[in-house]
């Protein structure tokens, strides 16, 4: 399981988971027969239990078990995942729509310091969540449960705040990082900006649900 190691960076910009009892008969022969029958029945019961246990290990529906993971490709949608926001709980199906990268020069003039952006370029992660059941989620932002890792497995740096970062070429549209209200049946799309080293590409996006299960999209 990946644990959240992602750096957080605040932009200085405006707006911004039977026991069994056996009774023997009087004769030795009968006792032996009873014992053999009991052993046979016991073995049969154990075999049946082993088959049941083996079947429980399989997950024909592909659902995520608590603490487990789903591995998907870009554009694929997860099984519904538990989500919590305060006292509200819901199930969300999550899709990774896109991961786009920009250029280092795009970061100049954004309010980020020269030290923060040195050797970095922006990456824009777009997720869509569908509320499949549960409570109304008020002013919520499920995209904050996602992390971007580069091709070397290192976490990117998440940019908190919007402002001029939303106007970067090929970047997140204005308002796409805002928290929203979503009820059962609703969908919401979020776009977030990250920083990655210039010499590496995006590798995967990991979304962590309320039960610590994960969805991993490979994007390299």
QUIJOTA-V859578 format. One record per pair of residues at least 6 apart in sequence whose C-alpha atoms are under 7 Angstrom apart, sorted by sequence separation. I is the first residue (numbers start at 1). J is the second residue. D is the distance in whole Angstrom. If there is no record, write none. Layout:
((I,J,D) (I,J,D))
This chain:
((25,31,6) (64,70,6) (83,89,6) (84,90,7) (149,155,4) (150,156,7) (166,172,5) (167,173,7) (208,214,5) (24,31,5) (83,90,5) (148,155,6) (149,156,6) (166,173,6) (207,214,6) (208,215,7) (82,90,6) (83,91,6) (148,156,6) (166,174,5) (206,214,7) (207,215,5) (82,91,5) (83,92,7) (206,215,6) (207,216,7) (24,34,7) (81,91,5) (82,92,6) (206,216,5) (80,91,5) (81,92,5) (205,216,6) (206,217,6) (80,92,5) (81,93,6) (204,216,7) (205,217,5) (80,93,4) (176,189,7) (177,190,5) (204,217,5) (205,218,7) (79,93,6) (176,190,5) (177,191,5) (204,218,4) (78,93,5) (176,191,5) (177,192,6) (203,218,6) (204,219,5) (63,79,6) (77,93,6) (78,94,5) (104,120,6) (127,143,7) (203,219,5) (204,220,7) (77,94,5) (78,95,6) (104,121,4) (202,219,6) (203,220,4) (77,95,4) (103,121,5) (104,122,7) (202,220,6) (76,95,6) (102,121,6) (103,122,7) (172,191,5) (201,220,7) (75,95,6) (76,96,7) (102,122,5) (172,192,7) (75,96,5) (101,122,6) (102,123,6) (74,96,6) (75,97,5) (101,123,4) (74,97,7) (100,123,6) (101,124,6) (74,98,7) (99,123,7) (100,124,5) (99,124,6) (100,125,7) (99,125,5) (98,125,6) (99,126,7) (98,126,5) (97,126,5) (96,126,6) (97,127,5) (96,127,5) (97,128,7) (95,127,6) (96,128,7) (94,127,7) (95,128,5) (94,128,6) (95,129,6) (159,193,6) (94,129,5) (158,193,6) (159,194,6) (93,129,6) (94,130,7) (158,194,4) (92,129,6) (93,130,5) (157,194,5) (158,195,7) (92,130,5) (93,131,7) (141,179,5) (156,194,6) (157,195,5) (92,131,5) (93,132,7) (140,179,5) (141,180,7) (156,195,6) (157,196,7) (91,131,6) (92,132,6) (139,179,5) (140,180,5) (156,196,5) (91,132,5) (139,180,4) (140,181,6) (91,133,5) (138,180,7) (139,181,5) (90,133,6) (91,134,6) (138,181,4) (90,134,4) (137,181,6) (138,182,7) (89,134,6) (90,135,6) (137,182,5) (89,135,6) (136,182,6) (137,183,6) (150,196,7) (88,135,6) (124,171,6) (136,183,5) (143,190,6) (124,172,6) (135,183,7) (88,137,6) (151,200,6) (134,184,7) (150,200,6) (151,201,6) (153,203,7) (131,182,7) (133,184,5) (150,201,6) (151,202,5) (80,132,7) (85,137,7) (131,183,6) (132,184,5) (150,202,4) (151,203,4) (131,184,5) (132,185,6) (149,202,6) (150,203,4) (110,164,6) (131,185,5) (149,203,6) (150,204,7) (110,165,6) (130,185,7) (131,186,6) (149,204,5) (130,186,6) (131,187,6) (148,204,6) (149,205,6) (130,187,4) (148,205,5) (129,187,6) (130,188,7) (147,205,6) (148,206,7) (128,187,7) (129,188,5) (146,205,7) (147,206,5) (128,188,6) (129,189,6) (146,206,5) (147,207,6) (128,189,4) (146,207,4) (106,168,6) (127,189,6) (128,190,6) (145,207,6) (146,208,6) (106,169,7) (127,190,5) (145,208,6) (126,190,6) (127,191,6) (126,191,4) (125,191,5) (126,192,7) (124,191,7) (125,192,5) (102,170,7) (124,192,6) (125,193,6) (124,193,5) (151,220,7) (123,193,6) (124,194,6) (122,193,7) (123,194,5) (122,194,6) (123,195,6) (122,195,5) (123,196,7) (121,195,6) (122,196,6) (120,195,6) (121,196,6) (120,196,5) (121,197,6) (120,197,4) (121,198,5) (119,197,6) (120,198,5) (119,198,6) (13,110,7) (13,111,5) (12,111,5) (11,111,6) (12,112,6) (11,112,6) (83,209,6) (84,210,6) (82,209,6) (83,210,5) (81,209,6) (82,210,5) (82,211,7) (78,215,7) (6,147,7) (74,217,6) (67,211,6) (69,213,5) (70,214,6) (71,215,6) (72,216,6) (73,217,5) (74,218,7) (16,161,4) (66,211,6) (67,212,5) (68,213,5) (69,214,4) (70,215,5) (71,216,5) (72,217,5) (73,218,6) (74,219,6) (16,162,5) (66,212,6) (67,213,4) (68,214,6) (69,215,5) (70,216,6) (71,217,6) (72,218,7) (15,162,6) (16,163,5) (66,213,5) (9,157,7) (11,159,6) (15,163,5) (65,213,7) (6,155,5) (7,156,7) (8,157,6) (9,158,6) (10,159,6) (11,160,6) (14,163,5) (64,213,7) (5,155,7) (6,156,6) (7,157,5) (8,158,5) (9,159,5) (10,160,5) (11,161,6) (13,163,6) (6,157,6) (7,158,6) (8,159,6) (9,160,6) (10,161,6) (13,164,7) (8,160,7) (17,209,6) (17,210,3) (17,211,2) (17,212,3) (17,213,6))
